Amino acid sequence: MENAKKHSIGRYACVNITNYHTIEFRMFKGTLKVNTILATLQLVDMICDMAVNMSDTEISKLSWTDFVIQIPTNKYPELIMYLKERRLYVNEPVEMNVNEEM
């Protein structure tokens, strides 16, 4: 943790760890779409769960495919749909409505 803090680019980094008691995620753009907001919250929850339950070695070896495979579909349905719509969910295609905005 101390090593990460020494080499960080400050409080405006993607993941801000400059405060002792908090971790701040700054990697999402603004949106008014409820499903996107829920998906981003679910992604942060999934990242936090993995950070708590996996070792540093396990996390450093984790690929995107390994990460996505571990997402519980019943716990994070909006995240799964968000990733499928953007073709980020293990290459499973999904149909989008013509009126939906990416």
C-alpha positions as CSV (number, residue, x, y, z in Angstrom):
1,M,0.0,0.0,0.0
2,E,2.8,2.4,0.9
3,N,4.6,1.6,-2.4
4,A,1.4,2.4,-4.3
5,K,0.9,5.7,-2.5
6,K,4.5,6.7,-3.2
7,H,4.1,6.1,-6.9
8,S,0.6,7.4,-7.4
9,I,-0.2,10.5,-9.5
10,G,-2.3,12.0,-6.7
11,R,-5.9,12.3,-5.9
12,Y,-7.1,12.6,-9.5
13,A,-5.9,9.2,-10.5
14,C,-8.4,6.5,-11.7
15,V,-8.3,4.9,-8.2
16,N,-7.4,7.5,-5.5
17,I,-5.8,6.0,-2.5
18,T,-4.2,9.1,-1.0
19,N,-6.7,9.2,2.0
20,Y,-5.9,6.7,4.7
21,H,-9.5,5.5,5.4
22,T,-11.0,5.6,1.9
23,I,-10.5,4.5,-1.7
24,E,-12.1,6.6,-4.4
25,F,-12.9,5.3,-7.8
26,R,-12.7,8.0,-10.5
27,M,-13.0,6.0,-13.7
28,F,-16.6,6.5,-14.9
29,K,-18.0,9.2,-17.0
30,G,-21.3,10.9,-16.1
31,T,-24.6,9.4,-17.1
32,L,-28.3,9.7,-16.4
33,K,-29.1,6.1,-17.5
34,V,-30.2,4.1,-14.5
35,N,-28.8,0.8,-15.8
36,T,-25.4,2.3,-16.4
37,I,-25.3,3.8,-12.9
38,L,-26.2,0.4,-11.4
39,A,-23.7,-1.4,-13.6
40,T,-20.9,0.9,-12.5
41,L,-21.8,0.4,-8.8
42,Q,-21.9,-3.3,-9.4
43,L,-18.5,-3.2,-11.0
44,V,-17.0,-1.3,-8.1
45,D,-18.6,-3.8,-5.7
46,M,-17.2,-6.7,-7.7
47,I,-13.7,-5.1,-7.6
48,C,-13.9,-4.6,-3.9
49,D,-15.1,-8.2,-3.3
50,M,-12.1,-9.5,-5.2
51,A,-9.7,-7.2,-3.5
52,V,-10.9,-8.4,-0.1
53,N,-11.1,-12.1,-1.0
54,M,-8.1,-12.6,-3.3
55,S,-4.3,-12.4,-2.6
56,D,-2.1,-9.9,-4.3
57,T,-0.6,-12.7,-6.4
58,E,-4.0,-14.0,-7.5
59,I,-5.1,-10.4,-8.5
60,S,-1.9,-9.8,-10.5
61,K,-2.5,-12.9,-12.5
62,L,-6.1,-12.2,-13.2
63,S,-7.0,-11.5,-16.8
64,W,-10.1,-9.7,-18.0
65,T,-11.7,-13.0,-19.1
66,D,-11.0,-14.5,-15.7
67,F,-12.5,-11.5,-14.0
68,V,-15.7,-11.5,-16.1
69,I,-16.2,-15.3,-15.7
70,Q,-16.4,-14.8,-11.9
71,I,-19.2,-12.2,-12.0
72,P,-22.3,-13.8,-10.5
73,T,-25.1,-13.3,-13.0
74,N,-27.8,-13.3,-10.3
75,K,-26.1,-10.7,-8.2
76,Y,-25.0,-8.2,-10.9
77,P,-27.5,-8.4,-13.8
78,E,-27.1,-4.8,-14.9
79,L,-23.3,-5.2,-15.0
80,I,-23.6,-8.4,-17.1
81,M,-26.0,-6.6,-19.6
82,Y,-23.8,-3.5,-19.7
83,L,-20.7,-5.7,-20.6
84,K,-22.7,-7.7,-23.1
85,E,-24.0,-4.6,-24.9
86,R,-20.4,-3.5,-25.3
87,R,-19.1,-6.9,-26.3
88,L,-17.0,-7.2,-23.2
89,Y,-18.6,-10.2,-21.7
90,V,-16.7,-13.3,-22.9
91,N,-17.7,-12.5,-26.5
92,E,-21.3,-13.4,-26.0
93,P,-23.4,-11.3,-28.5
94,V,-26.5,-9.4,-27.3
95,E,-29.1,-7.6,-29.3
96,M,-29.6,-3.9,-28.5
97,N,-32.7,-1.8,-29.0
98,V,-32.3,0.7,-31.8
99,N,-33.4,3.5,-29.5
100,E,-30.8,2.8,-26.8
101,E,-27.8,5.0,-26.6
102,M,-24.3,3.6,-25.9
